[in-house]
């Protein structure tokens, strides 16, 4: 797929699936980093549009509602999630091929609870969640998947059998899980109800070559990372249940919201690894290099998770960053002195591509027909000219 012009000479084309199958990359995942107005968004949208010509499917978590024009050009409507809305997605859905999904569901709920509480769960709290998931799954074995309301109820009102399994009584297990249950209840009966609190709405067109989850109604919510994680979990399960042999692309825009919390960042990294087995190329979109390490000190788990996500994203597309950003996180991206010196001076639409062990300086080019579907700066004509290759 043509991306644009290699400023060292010639054109620049890229396909992660082909590079992966030829052994030139160890994974097909990508991280895209760029300041606002540098062309990051235009690249990602045109990248999805062009990959469709090769039979690729695309699934997007869109926190700001910016993928509407692309969806319209594609002939599909975004799935708009909003509190009290009619559309529901069950984050506890599991791939049809997964034999024992209870562990993955429990890990997701523990990550969500930890993010909401702002701390790591205690062993007693994690056990309460795991027992609740097992209890609901066993009592509803004929159902496609347990739902959040059912699991929250099982945490707040555990069964005698669950209590006996860990040598305690119902009162003790209730006390162990109460804080977690009350926090997860927010997704069921609180201000976030009406999005993830029931079975997935029937009749969704999941066979479309583009599926966009529009979370713009909750973009300014304090629980954004929790909601994005729920959306991503459902999306991955739905995608893995289908046919991804042709290659599918998952975009998590504004990924800083997930990476900012160590619990959900850990879950995301694990999901990044798992998705490769499903024929999926993930793309995490960030604004700043410091988003990779801002929440942790040197040697912390947060930085370790950022490093892990990068090691599982062997393609890094880096648009212009401030010198301070490069100095603080350039080492995470493996930038040498020359590359670190170039990044702060990159023009609009120009990015440093790190593809495995190789580096390229690439000017992204837009076709005239692509501009309307990717341009988020419609009132700024100089942006459109630059992204189209008129100025670097």
ABEGO torsion letter per residue (X at the ends): XBAEBBAAEEBBBBBAAAAAAAGABABABBBBBBBBGAGAAAAAAAAAAAAAAAGBBBBBBBAAGAAAAAAAAAGBBBBBBBBGBABBBBAABBBAABABAAAAAAAAAAAAAAAAAGBBBBAAAAAAAAAAAAAAAAABAABABBBAAAAAAAAABBBAAAAAAAGBBAAAAAAAAAAAAAAAAAAAABAABGAAABBBBBGBBAABABBBBBAAAAAABAAAAAAAAAAAAAAAAAAAABBAAAEBBBBBBGAAAAAABAAAAAAAAAAAAAAAAAGBBBBBBBABAAAAAAABBBGBAAAAAAAAAAAABABBBBBBBBAAAAAAAAAAAGBBAAAAAAAAABBBGBBBBBBEABBBBBBBBBBAAAAAAABABAABAAAAAAAAGABX
